[in-house]
Amino acid sequence: MTKLGANDDWNAYVERIGQYFIANEIKEDKQVAVMLSLMGNKTYGLLRNLAAPAKPSSLSFKTIVETLQIYLSPKPLLIAERFRFPKRNQLEGENIGTYLAELKKLSLYCEF
């Protein structure tokens, strides 16, 4: 399992760490310790600041995920996403599969 980098997607990281727990048979009581040891220094520092005065190790896995989710991956504004979706044109040299994948990604928060 790699550390969470500055440009990584928080939601994808949470999904991957869940798979890491399954693959390595990590019990629920050890998940917080494993997650805290795997996340990078910047993410851990951010969590410490957001959770203060509580220590990250005293939080539940769910609380850690939700706390960082709010900061690292806030819900996009509906009106902005509805503006972006129709503006996305297929780029020159972009294959149809990539274009469709981008449209699906853009449609996630449009609520059409």
Protein Blocks (a to p, Z undefined) as FASTA:
>chain_A
ZZddfkbcfklmmmmmmmmmmmnopafklmmmmmmmmpcfklmmmmmmmmpcbdfklpcf
klmmmmmmmmmmccddfklmmmmmmmpccdehiafklmmmmmmmmmmmnoZZ
